[in-house]
Amino acid sequence: MILIGCNDPGSGAFPGSGAFPVTCADGDGACFGAADGPRGTDYSCTGAVCLPGSGTACASDAECAGEVCAGFLLLNDTFTSACVSAGTLAGVGEACDFDSGCAGGVCSDGACRAVCVTTQQCPAEHKCELWPTPFGAGGACQAKPGASAWSCAVDDDCDAGVCEGGMTPTLLPEFYCQPYVGATLGGQPCVNDNACASGKCLFGGVSGLVQPYCRDVCASAADCAPGFECRLFGVWDANTPDDPDDDAALPICVRGGTDETCPLIGPNICDEGLVCVDKLPSEEFGACAPP
């Protein structure tokens, strides 16, 4: 994400709401003081700030002729995306260390990603996943794991590998087949992600009261190992920590008994009569206990 507020000619950030904001009146095109940086000097007035390029609203690169669709924040702390000049910044798939080094404003897992709303807007072999920001949900194209099938609900739907899931930018779950990462199956104890077939050690790294276990997505309790239940698991609070109703959540096989680790956001995964209590040295996770 590009934070508008930098006039540093050496960065890919847009000038805007910093100590010396480059503001403008919509439509007048007067972007005085816009920095000459890697995106050039051709600026337009969008949302009361100067953006390099046309500044036309977009959802993907396909909507930007000769430009790229980049995600950024406006002066009113609103997340949006617009067509801007790529300049000399890194393109999709190229190596990066920070968002500001990418033409599209998204650096994830060491590579620049394209902005998106749906998977159909992504390059081949990519999927559009939730890209949380402090001011709203965005979307970024992530490389699709190589496996024999794309859509699934449970592991049995995959000819090879396991069924895993993520969230779309519209906060809906999306499931896909991916190759095995480790040998440990869902519900079995783990110490890190690489040990699990799904590549996800649930609560790994959390100083909980019980041992973490490998994650497994599910459609019902029948898809889970003995002693586990299929429940919605909160993965993002949509920046409204006091309102669990709008949280993004995935159906995951979990244990909800006393002292089991649980997320402090989203639906309660604890068994009946128990709630997730903030009793662990963690800002994200607690333990199931009586209210």
C-alpha positions in Angstrom: 0.0 0.0 0.0 1.3 3.5 -0.8 0.9 6.0 1.9 0.4 9.4 0.4 2.6 11.8 2.3 6.1 11.6 0.9 7.8 14.2 -1.4 11.1 12.2 -1.5 12.1 12.1 -5.2 14.0 8.9 -4.4 10.9 6.9 -3.4 7.9 5.5 -5.2 5.5 7.1 -2.7 3.1 9.7 -3.9 3.3 13.3 -2.6 0.4 14.3 -0.3 -0.5 14.4 3.4 3.0 14.8 5.0 4.5 17.9 6.5 4.3 19.6 3.1 1.2 18.1 1.5 0.8 18.5 -2.3 -2.9 19.2 -2.4 -5.1 20.5 -5.2 -8.7 21.4 -6.1 -10.4 18.6 -8.0 -10.4 19.2 -11.7 -8.0 22.2 -11.8 -4.9 20.0 -12.5 -2.8 22.3 -10.5 -0.3 20.0 -8.7 2.3 22.5 -7.7 5.4 21.1 -5.9 4.9 17.5 -7.0 8.1 15.7 -6.6 10.1 14.5 -9.7 10.6 10.9 -8.8 10.7 7.4 -10.3 7.1 7.9 -11.6 8.0 11.1 -13.5 6.5 14.6 -13.3 3.1 14.2 -15.0 0.6 14.5 -12.1 -3.2 14.8 -12.0 -5.6 15.9 -9.3 -7.5 13.0 -7.7 -9.3 13.1 -4.3 -7.7 16.5 -3.5 -4.2 15.1 -3.8 -1.8 14.9 -6.8 -1.2 11.5 -8.3 1.4 10.6 -11.0 -0.5 9.8 -14.1 -4.2 9.9 -15.0 -5.5 9.0 -11.5 -8.5 7.2 -13.0 -10.3 4.8 -10.6 -9.5 1.1 -11.3 -9.8 -2.4 -10.0 -6.9 -4.0 -12.0 -4.1 -3.2 -14.4 -6.4 -4.2 -17.3 -8.4 -1.0 -16.8 -5.3 1.2 -17.0 -4.0 1.8 -20.6 -0.3 2.2 -20.4 -0.4 2.6 -16.6 -0.8 0.4 -13.6 -3.5 0.1 -11.0 -2.0 1.0 -7.6 -3.5 0.9 -4.1 -3.0 3.9 -1.8 -4.5 6.1 0.9 -6.1 9.5 0.3 -5.9 12.5 2.7 -9.1 11.4 4.4 -7.6 8.0 5.4 -9.7 6.3 2.7 -8.2 3.3 0.9 -8.7 3.3 -2.9 -6.9 2.4 -6.1 -6.2 4.4 -9.3 -4.3 4.3 -12.6 -0.9 5.8 -12.2 2.4 5.9 -14.0 4.7 2.9 -13.4 7.8 4.9 -14.1 11.0 3.0 -13.2 9.5 1.1 -10.3 9.5 -2.7 -10.1 6.7 -4.5 -12.0 4.6 -7.6 -11.1 6.7 -10.5 -10.0 9.9 -8.5 -9.6 11.8 -8.5 -6.3 11.0 -5.9 -3.7 11.5 -5.0 0.0 8.8 -2.4 0.5 5.4 -1.4 -1.1 6.9 1.9 -2.2 9.3 0.0 -4.5 6.5 -1.5 -6.6 4.6 0.2 -9.4 1.4 -1.3 -8.1 2.1 -0.4 -4.5 2.0 -4.0 -3.2 5.1 -5.9 -2.0 4.2 -9.4 -0.6 6.6 -12.3 0.1 9.5 -10.4 -1.5 7.8 -9.8 -4.9 5.6 -7.0 -6.4 1.9 -8.0 -6.8 -0.9 -6.6 -8.9 -4.0 -4.9 -7.3 -7.3 -6.8 -7.8 -10.9 -7.3 -6.7 -11.5 -10.8 -8.2 -9.2 -13.7 -9.3 -10.3 -13.1 -12.9 -8.4 -9.8 -12.8 -5.1 -11.6 -11.9 -2.4 -13.0 -14.2 -2.6 -16.7 -15.0 -1.7 -19.0 -12.1 -2.6 -16.3 -9.5 -5.5 -15.7 -7.2 -6.9 -12.5 -5.7 -6.5 -12.6 -1.9 -7.5 -10.2 0.9 -4.9 -7.5 1.5 -5.9 -5.9 4.8 -5.0 -2.3 5.4 -5.5 0.0 8.4 -8.3 1.7 6.5 -10.1 -1.0 4.6 -9.9 -4.2 2.6 -7.9 -4.3 -0.6 -6.9 -7.2 -2.9 -3.6 -8.4 -4.2 -2.8 -11.2 -6.7 -0.9 -14.0 -5.1 0.7 -16.9 -6.9 -1.7 -19.8 -7.0 -0.2 -23.0 -5.5 0.4 -25.6 -8.2 -2.0 -28.6 -7.8 -4.2 -30.6 -10.0 -7.4 -28.7 -9.2 -8.3 -25.2 -8.3 -11.6 -25.2 -6.3 -12.3 -27.5 -3.4 -14.2 -27.8 -0.1 -12.2 -30.6 1.6 -9.0 -32.6 1.0 -10.9 -35.4 -0.8 -11.7 -32.9 -3.6 -8.1 -32.7 -4.5 -6.4 -35.3 -6.7 -3.1 -34.3 -5.2 -2.3 -32.2 -2.2 -4.7 -30.7 0.4 -7.5 -28.2 0.4 -6.5 -24.8 1.8 -8.3 -21.5 2.0 -7.9 -17.7 2.1 -10.1 -14.6 2.1 -11.1 -12.6 -1.0 -11.1 -8.8 -0.9 -14.9 -9.0 -0.4 -14.3 -10.9 2.8 -15.6 -14.2 1.4 -13.7 -17.5 1.9 -12.1 -19.1 -1.2 -10.7 -22.6 -1.2 -8.1 -24.2 -3.5 -6.0 -27.3 -3.8 -2.3 -27.0 -3.0 0.6 -29.4 -2.9 1.6 -31.0 0.4 4.1 -28.8 2.4 4.9 -31.2 5.2 3.9 -34.7 6.2 1.8 -34.0 9.4 -2.0 -34.1 8.7 -4.6 -31.7 10.1 -5.3 -31.9 13.8 -1.9 -33.4 14.6 0.6 -31.6 16.9 3.1 -29.3 15.2 5.8 -26.7 16.0 6.0 -24.8 12.7 4.2 -24.4 9.4 6.7 -26.5 7.4 5.8 -29.6 9.4 2.1 -29.5 8.3 0.6 -30.9 5.0 -1.4 -27.7 4.8 1.6 -25.5 5.5 -0.3 -24.0 8.4 0.5 -24.8 12.1 -2.5 -23.2 13.9 -1.3 -21.2 16.9 2.3 -22.0 16.1 4.6 -19.6 17.9 1.9 -18.7 20.4 2.8 -19.2 24.1 -0.4 -21.1 24.7 -1.5 -23.5 27.4 -1.8 -26.5 25.0 0.3 -27.6 21.9 -0.6 -26.1 18.5 -1.8 -28.4 15.7 -1.9 -28.5 11.9 -4.7 -26.5 10.3 -7.4 -28.1 8.2 -10.3 -26.4 6.4 -13.7 -28.0 6.6 -17.3 -28.0 5.5 -18.6 -29.9 8.5 -17.4 -31.7 11.6 -17.2 -34.9 9.5 -14.2 -33.4 7.7 -12.2 -33.0 11.0 -10.1 -35.4 13.0 -11.7 -36.9 16.2 -12.0 -34.4 18.9 -12.2 -31.4 16.5 -15.2 -29.3 15.4 -15.7 -27.3 12.2 -16.1 -23.7 13.3 -15.6 -20.2 11.8 -12.2 -18.9 12.7 -11.6 -15.1 12.7 -8.6 -14.0 10.5 -9.2 -10.2 10.3 -11.3 -7.8 12.4 -12.0 -5.4 9.5 -10.5 -2.6 11.7 -13.6 -2.8 14.0 -12.4 -4.7 17.1 -15.6 -4.0 19.0 -17.8 -5.4 16.2 -17.3 -9.2 15.6 -20.2 -9.4 13.1 -18.1 -7.9 10.3 -15.0 -10.0 10.9 -13.5 -12.1 8.1 -13.6 -15.8 9.1 -12.7 -19.2 7.6 -14.3 -22.6 8.5 -11.4 -24.5 10.2 -11.2 -27.7 12.3 -10.5 -26.6 15.9 -10.5 -27.7 19.5 -12.6 -25.6 21.8 -12.2 -27.1 25.3 -10.9 -25.5 28.4 -7.4 -23.9 28.0 -7.4 -24.4 24.2 -5.9 -21.5 22.3 -8.5 -19.3 20.4 -8.5 -16.1 18.4 -9.6 -12.9 20.2 -11.4 -11.7 17.0 -14.3 -13.2 15.1 -16.8 -15.9 16.1 -16.2 -17.8 19.4 -14.5 -21.1 18.6 -14.8 -22.3 22.2 -17.2 -25.1 23.3 -20.6 -24.2 24.7 -20.3 -22.4 28.0 -16.7 -21.2 27.3 -15.4 -18.0 25.7 -12.1 -16.8 24.5 -10.4 -15.0 27.4 -7.4 -12.7 27.1 -5.1 -14.7 29.4 -2.1 -15.3 27.2 1.0 -13.1 26.4 -0.5 -12.4 23.0 -2.5 -9.5 21.5 -4.2 -11.8 19.0 -5.0 -15.0 20.9 -6.5 -16.1 24.2 -7.6 -19.3 25.9 -11.0 -20.9 26.2 -12.4 -20.4 29.7 -15.7 -19.8 31.5 -16.9 -16.2 31.1 
